[in-house]
Amino acid sequence: MILNASGQQPLEELLEQLRAIVQSIPFLESQGYKPPIIDGDGYNLNGDPIIGLRIFRDAVGREVEILEQFLARPDHGPELSTNASYFIAVWNEILAAPPPIVAIGKIYDPPRANQTNKKGPSSRSRPGGIKVDVVADEGRKWIRVNTMKNSRIMAEFREFDSYLTYSDEEDGSDASGGSFDPPTDQDNSLLRMGRALVAASATPVAGTSETPTVTLRLTRLQPDSPGEETDPRIGETIDALREMGLDVQLGERPFRSLTANGAGPSTPPRFYTTNRINLDLSMLIALVSDLSHAKLPHNEAEAWARFKMPSSARTWKLGRGTIGDHDGIMDGKEGSNDYSKHSRALSLQCLQEMEHGLVEEVVERLTSTLPADEAPEFWTTEEARDRCLQIVNKIGGEHERRRAHALFPSEPTADIARCREDFWQGSRYPASYFSSFLPIHIYSEEIRQTPRNMSSLFWGHLIQTCQHILAHDAVPHPRLFRKYGEMERAKVSTANTKLTVHTMESMLVGAWEGMTTLTANKSSVKAILREMKGVKQGSAEMPVESSDSVDECGDGAVAAIWIVEPRSLAEGMRVDLLPTSEST
């Protein structure tokens, strides 16, 4: 049996535990951060990778190689200094931490206002900030592991005592007549680490005014062990760390791997929608689209043959591009085969509709997750409503225009029952299929309240990101500056020209009001998620206050965004509805 340099654990045992960690890391991926998004392509199934996990895996792998090479040498010494105990302790904290795990081994910088510039060897600040071994619970929980032993901190105390003795003998002056500042017993390495953690944790968690809680795990420090060299100042140091607000935990957790028993950390709950659903422009277009209501083709060949660009529209389409912005209108490039790309895209959407209808998908999810006596409410913004009507009036077919005007009647006192009949007229679904689509409530600034406090910090960070993007100038889309009649392509933000202003306004309204935003604009959601990674993490100037009415869904988590496949306006390109001269 060969011991590590600490003399506490055989190297062979450490090696087996490190190997188990390497084998277990692939099973840890399920603990990656999962934004509260419902999407058939897997946003709610495959979370973002855990930041630092690959680096941690590689470091453990290198440690395995070092131990294997050492033990394989017949002339190796009796002990080896190794970081194995640190890696094992961090792994144990990863498994015990509340999900989701956000990062491993992340460096945080303390706020500038909290940084000091003292002189002397005892107060030198670490460049690059303070390391946090495990960032868990969406950033709410920080864990730092320290494997310092009694002998190490006792050496620091002896160094302090020697400075104190030297100061008494030399009367505080050095040989050149100058003076120096000796370290104090309140400035050992553990206390410096604690102060750095406290300073760094003063920055709020992304999108909130909430600061993370910090746990300091001291795996080998034993203030009262009879078998260890000890000093009252060890206990005083631990007390001082706790007075700083740190959660100090002593001792190691029992080791376990994910492959040994197949059990990993707890799995985050599935996502549910809120009772109130916020519809963006892409979803409004999808609801009125002919694809969502027309009788389905009998087979795949019929789906491919259903659509063709009418000649009356080709000159307009090919010469000027399209007026779409990924909100349910084909956005092809200029060229001689542009109309065939539109036809192909519509046929693909038709095939998706044959596999699973969009209206059915929405109805099935809502009816299966909401209480039977709780009908959903649908909301949208004024801008989304107005652009929907403009677009449908411009290029929509007869039935698509009727559905759009049924959703948004020109008279505020319009009969809702009649609007429902108009909406479902000509649809393959009966008028009684789902009455809750109407009325659609219109959100305005006058009814904005304090933002709701949702269970996931994603909501506050989404609000912060939308406000950041909307604070930039709105400009015409860089690919299209011309107007087509009374229609102009939606303006974009200079912060990200892939994001239209009305899309960000819709997302902001949904997050602010605690509503799940239903969208068919997947590319914009991906762009928003990328922006969220770049926006400042936390802001005391944008608190998300608590609210008395928080949407909860049993044991599930509330989804901020719900993505469905797009359905474009298609009635005007159906071969069977074109004049006879056009369809041949």
C-alpha positions, -999 to 999 in steps of 0.1 A, spaced: 0 0 0 14 34 -10 1 66 7 -2 100 -8 19 128 6 -8 135 32 -5 100 45 -42 96 48 -54 76 18 -37 49 -4 -28 60 -39 -44 29 -53 -77 39 -38 -74 75 -50 -67 62 -85 -98 40 -86 -119 70 -75 -104 92 -101 -111 66 -128 -147 64 -116 -150 102 -119 -138 101 -155 -163 73 -163 -191 92 -146 -187 126 -162 -207 117 -193 -237 109 -170 -233 144 -155 -243 161 -187 -280 158 -177 -272 183 -149 -263 210 -174 -283 242 -173 -317 239 -190 -334 271 -199 -372 269 -192 -381 264 -229 -405 239 -244 -394 228 -279 -398 196 -298 -362 198 -310 -348 195 -275 -342 228 -257 -359 213 -227 -341 180 -232 -305 189 -239 -293 218 -218 -263 240 -224 -230 223 -215 -217 228 -180 -190 255 -182 -157 241 -171 -168 205 -172 -144 195 -200 -115 213 -183 -123 194 -151 -125 161 -169 -92 167 -186 -75 177 -153 -88 145 -136 -76 125 -166 -41 139 -164 -40 131 -127 -50 95 -135 -21 93 -159 3 107 -133 -8 81 -107 -7 53 -132 28 62 -143 40 65 -107 26 32 -96 39 14 -127 75 23 -118 92 -4 -98 115 21 -81 89 46 -71 91 63 -37 68 56 -8 46 86 -13 35 111 -40 22 146 -37 -11 146 -57 -42 168 -62 -64 137 -63 -81 145 -29 -90 180 -43 -106 166 -75 -125 140 -55 -138 166 -31 -150 189 -59 -167 159 -76 -185 151 -44 -197 187 -41 -209 186 -78 -231 155 -70 -245 171 -38 -251 206 -52 -287 216 -61 -293 215 -98 -288 229 -124 -250 230 -123 -240 262 -142 -202 260 -140 -172 242 -126 -140 261 -116 -153 295 -127 -133 326 -119 -152 356 -105 -138 391 -101 -148 412 -71 -164 445 -77 -139 473 -83 -153 493 -54 -145 464 -30 -109 460 -42 -82 473 -19 -46 482 -25 -28 474 8 9 469 10 27 440 24 30 403 16 -1 394 36 -25 415 16 -14 408 -20 -46 403 -41 -48 375 -66 -49 387 -101 -78 373 -121 -103 371 -92 -114 342 -70 -121 307 -81 -155 290 -73 -153 253 -77 -190 246 -83 -217 271 -94 -251 255 -89 -288 263 -86 -287 286 -117 -260 306 -100 -276 310 -66 -252 286 -49 -214 289 -49 -192 262 -35 -154 265 -29 -133 235 -18 -102 239 3 -80 208 12 -57 227 37 -46 206 66 -39 217 102 -1 215 95 -4 241 67 -23 267 86 -1 260 116 29 269 95 12 303 87 6 309 124 43 302 131 53 326 104 31 352 120 47 345 154 82 348 139 73 382 124 59 392 158 91 382 176 112 399 149 92 431 153 97 431 191 135 426 187 140 451 160 114 477 172 96 476 139 125 488 117 145 470 91 183 473 86 180 503 63 160 523 88 127 518 71 96 501 85 76 471 73 41 458 79 41 423 93 11 401 87 -16 398 114 -33 367 127 -65 380 111 -49 377 76 -41 341 70 -48 325 36 -82 311 46 -95 345 57 -81 361 25 -100 335 5 -132 342 25 -130 379 20 -124 374 -17 -155 351 -20 -177 375 -1 -165 405 -23 -171 385 -55 -205 373 -44 -217 408 -39 -225 409 -76 -262 399 -81 -271 367 -99 -280 373 -136 -312 393 -140 -320 397 -103 -309 417 -72 -303 384 -54 -267 375 -44 -255 339 -43 -249 320 -11 -214 308 -6 -203 275 9 -167 269 19 -159 232 22 -128 225 44 -122 188 38 -91 183 60 -90 211 86 -97 197 121 -99 224 148 -105 199 177 -89 167 166 -68 151 194 -45 134 168 -37 166 149 -15 195 158 -39 223 166 -42 259 178 -71 279 191 -67 303 162 -79 275 138 -113 276 155 -112 314 156 -105 315 118 -135 292 111 -157 315 133 -145 345 115 -153 329 81 -189 322 94 -192 358 106 -185 370 71 -216 352 60 -200 320 46 -215 286 51 -184 267 64 -186 229 62 -159 206 77 -149 172 65 -153 152 33 -185 138 18 -187 101 11 -174 93 -24 -198 79 -50 -198 76 -88 -227 78 -112 -218 45 -129 -217 24 -98 -254 24 -90 -268 43 -121 -282 71 -99 -272 106 -106 -282 140 -92 -318 148 -92 -333 156 -126 -349 190 -131 -387 189 -135 -404 191 -169 -417 224 -181 -453 236 -182 -469 266 -197 -486 294 -177 -523 300 -178 -518 331 -198 -501 326 -232 -483 355 -250 -484 351 -288 -457 368 -309 -462 378 -345 -449 344 -359 -475 326 -339 -503 348 -350 -493 341 -386 -492 304 -379 -527 304 -364 -543 320 -394 -522 301 -420 -539 279 -445 -514 252 -436 -529 250 -400 -565 246 -412 -568 232 -447 -576 196 -455 -544 176 -454 -530 160 -485 -535 122 -489 -499 114 -492 -464 130 -495 -465 133 -533 -496 154 -530 -480 176 -504 -450 183 -527 -474 191 -556 -497 214 -536 -478 247 -538 -467 269 -567 -459 306 -570 -485 324 -591 -471 342 -621 -488 374 -609 -466 374 -578 -433 362 -593 -421 396 -606 -428 412 -572 -412 384 -553 -381 379 -575 -373 415 -582 -377 428 -546 -371 399 -523 -398 393 -496 -412 413 -469 -408 386 -443 -386 386 -412 -388 349 -403 -422 355 -387 -442 332 -410 -433 347 -444 -408 330 -467 -376 349 -467 -357 337 -498 -328 353 -516 -333 370 -550 -328 347 -580 -345 329 -608 -355 299 -586 -367 319 -557 -404 308 -561 -393 271 -561 -376 276 -527 -408 291 -514 -428 262 -527 -404 236 -512 -405 253 -478 -443 253 -478 -444 217 -488 -420 208 -459 -443 227 -435 -472 208 -450 -455 175 -443 -449 186 -407 -486 194 -404 -495 160 -417 -473 144 -390 -486 166 -362 -509 195 -366 -499 228 -351 -533 236 -337 -535 201 -322 -501 205 -306 -511 237 -289 -545 224 -278 -531 190 -265 -504 206 -244 -527 232 -229 -555 208 -221 -531 182 -206 -513 206 -183 -538 232 -172 -566 224 -147 -599 214 -164 -617 245 -149 -589 269 -159 -593 281 -195 -561 296 -210 -559 333 -220 -541 345 -251 -524 378 -252 -503 397 -278 -489 432 -283 -504 460 -303 -474 459 -326 -477 422 -333 -515 426 -340 -509 455 -363 -481 438 -383 -502 406 -385 -531 424 -401 -508 443 -425 -490 412 -436 -522 391 -441 -540 419 -459 -510 422 -482 -502 386 -491 -528 364 -473 -555 344 -490 -592 349 -486 -596 325 -457 -563 337 -440 -576 373 -441 -609 362 -426 -592 344 -398 -569 373 -390 -599 397 -388 -618 373 -367 -588 373 -342 -587 411 -343 -621 425 -352 -622 462 -361 -650 468 -337 -642 464 -300 -677 453 -293 -678 426 -319 -697 395 -311 -671 369 -299 -693 339 -309 -695 353 -345 -657 359 -345 -652 323 -335 -674 310 -363 -655 332 -388 -622 319 -375 -630 282 -378 -650 285 -410 -634 264 -437 -611 247 -412 -607 210 -409 -614 215 -372 -650 221 -360 -659 254 -346 -662 239 -311 -627 224 -312 -610 250 -291 -629 282 -283 -602 298 -261 -582 311 -290 -606 340 -289 -607 367 -277 -570 376 -279 -562 402 -253 -541 432 -264 -513 442 -240 -505 478 -236 -480 498 -215 -508 512 -193 -515 478 -177 -478 469 -170 -473 459 -134 -443 450 -113 -426 420 -130 -436 387 -115 -411 367 -95 -409 333 -113 -392 302 -100 -364 303 -125 -338 331 -127 -340 328 -165 -371 351 -165 -352 380 -149 -322 376 -171 -345 375 -202 -361 408 -191 -326 423 -186 -315 411 -221 -346 424 -239 -342 458 -222 -306 459 -232 -313 451 -268 -343 475 -270 -321 503 -255 -302 503 -288 -314 521 -319 -339 505 -342 -329 506 -379 -342 491 -411 -331 456 -418 -296 457 -435 -308 434 -463 -338 454 -473 -344 492 -472 -372 495 -497 -409 497 -491 -435 476 -509 -467 497 -511 -476 504 -475 -455 475 -462 -420 478 -448 -399 450 -433 -397 451 -395 -369 472 -380 -341 455 -362 -319 464 -332 -284 476 -338 -274 454 -309 -282 423 -331 -296 427 -366 -310 392 -364 -335 404 -338 -365 425 -348 -378 451 -324 -413 437 -323 -399 402 -314 -379 416 -285 -409 436 -273 -431 405 -274 -404 385 -254 -401 414 -229 -439 415 -223 -441 378 -218 -412 377 -193 -423 408 -175 -459 396 -171 -450 360 -162 -465 346 -193 -452 318 -215 -444 333 -249 -456 310 -277 -435 315 -308 -428 299 -342 -396 319 -346 -369 295 -335 -340 314 -350 -348 345 -329 -350 324 -297 -315 310 -305 -302 346 -311 -317 357 -278 -301 329 -259 -267 339 -273 -274 375 -263 -282 364 -228 -248 349 -224 -232 382 -233 -254 406 -213 -240 417 -179 -247 391 -153 -267 408 -127 -278 443 -121 -288 460 -89 -306 486 -110 -331 461 -125 -345 441 -96 -373 417 -103 -396 423 -73 -416 397 -56 -452 393 -66 -482 379 -49 -493 359 -79 -466 335 -90 -475 309 -117 -468 274 -104 -475 242 -121 -475 213 -96 -441 197 -94 -430 212 -128 -411 243 -138 -428 272 -156 -417 276 -192 -407 311 -203 -408 303 -240 -426 277 -260 -414 270 -295 -434 254 -323 -426 248 -360 -435 277 -382 -466 278 -405 -464 304 -432 -491 321 -452 -497 296 -480 -532 300 -494 -520 322 -523 -496 295 -535 -520 265 -535 -522 250 -570 -558 238 -565 -569 274 -556 -551 291 -585 -569 301 -618 -568 272 -643 -542 290 -664 -519 292 -634 -522 257 -621 -510 240 -653 
